[in-house]
Amino acid sequence: MYAQMIKSTGQGVKSLDEMDPDERAFQERINAGGKIEPKDWMPDGYRKNLIRQIGQHAHSEIVGQLPEGNWITRAPTLERKAILLAKVQDEAGHGLYLYCAAETLGVTRDDLTRDLLSGKMKYSSIFNYPTLTWADMGAVGWLVDGAAIMNQVPLQRTSYGPYARAMVRICKEESFHQRQGFDIMMKMANGTEAQRKMAQDALNRFWYPSLMMFGPSDKESVHSAQSMAWKIKMNTNDELRQKFVDQTVPQAEYLGLTVPDEHLKWNEETGHYDFSEPDWEEFFDVLKGNGPCNTERLEARNKAWDEGRWVREGLLANAQKKQAAKLAAE
Amino acid sequence: MSSPESSPYKDSQASEHTETRATEWPLWEIFIRGQHGLSHRHVGSLHAPDAEMAIKNARDVYTRRNEGVSIWAVEAHHIAASSPEEKGSLYEPSNDKVYRHPTFFDIPDEVGAM
């Protein structure tokens, strides 16, 4: 998802009887549906895990601006351009909501930024794919934001209060993103033959990377089991991926486009679609830094940070000067 | 969204505070008053060099869809907060004072609405 392959303590989930009193009270509160707030006691592992997960999620929102930012100056109409600008601005906002949720756990914004820029912390694999045509703006909104919503809606109920509240705001805005994407796809799919081909090509390229967003199967993973016990992960990766496929296939049919999977088939017995797994080797390779755009994305973020330095320092110096003048006048 | 006081937490995946750091812009807590006469409500936090920029940034981050008609920005370290340990001593005394709620009193039906 926007946070992929988050490792937790690596030990199995403890039973209530194995826990010390603080830990047990903490787990019981979560089991009862209670929220954990920044100043409450929490296990170290919970805090660490959340910093990684929320941080990675925030980085994904920020880096996620780049593939779409690529098309702002080339949007086909002024209206499309205004909409895309608003969407990309939302992504910046989502990053900020999430960074401030992460900061309540005691990490600073600059630490998180630095770890993104150095490559120590990751962002979602999906943003390492290029956006080659205008139809990709449709596919990104429809599929990528659609996949993100699958994960984010349940996270509104996550146990950590600041994270849950950030998710509520994000989900409200995210459905605008998915609809604007689908709107572009409808226009392209019903346009000229060249436009229809472009839409099909965008679906072909983004289908499997979108399925990868959920991460590899984690039904056996101890990390996932711990995250689920802490309610910072609400569903398994497979559950969410299935839900996404079930929801998206009829939408592709509506568009008259073909999902690039010859094994895709409705299964009467299970009540779900059967589908092919994405190429997990490709996924791990992209995570390692070898995707088509990893270098470009990190370079762009580093450039923005380095070249924005004089603005950050200038504004701070100005604020300090004004403060000193105000004190002198008093 | 943010806690007014967050304790530096060293052992996270994000790096430790080792090298001399460029000063981070201060953290501001943002409160927004919506359209319908409700009071200002905490919506989250952001970093800004001063109050003026905090309000400008809050406009962009928290009111992109008409969420509010008034913004308060308070530097986070100015907020005093009760601590979770005080929960019992602060709030439990009101538990046994059920007579503070109107439903404590039985008013006969014939009296009508009250």
Interface residues (C-beta under 8 A of the other chain):
Chain A: E37 P38 K39 D40 W41 D44 R47 K48 I51 R52 G55 A86 Q89 D90 G93 L96 Y97 C100 A101 E103 T104 L105 G106 V107 T108 R109 D110 D111 L112 R114 D115 K120 M121 P162 R165 A166 R169 E173 R309 R312 E313 L315 L316 N318 A319 K322 Q323
Chain B: M1 S2 S3 E5 S6 S7 P8 Y9 D11 S12 Q13 A14 S15 E16 H17 R21 A22 T23 E24 W25 L27 G44 S45 L46 H47 P49 D50 M53 D60 V61 R64 R65 A81 S83 P84
